[in-house]
Amino acid sequence: MHIRKQILNSDGGIVHNETLKQTAQTRQSAIAMITQWQQIFPVHGYNDIDDYWWGRQAEGEFRLNRWFIEGASD
């Protein structure tokens, strides 16, 4: 499974979009990686409607980081 990371600006425009080099064998291991990355952001969560994880700084320029799991589910 692959993990895609996007960064959005305050207007919702995608300013960065990449498939990360790290891969995971299962959805659970991908979730564990994403959860670890989220911890650097004081504000973070999961969007269950669109199935992605997100994180952002509480202050400063708005940048929403979000991660999607791509590939077959286990």
Secondary structure, DSSP 4 states (H G I P E B T S, - for coil): -EEEEEEE-TTS-EEEEEEEEEE-SSHHHHHHHHHHHHTTSSEEEEETTTTEEEEE-SSSS--EEEEEEES---
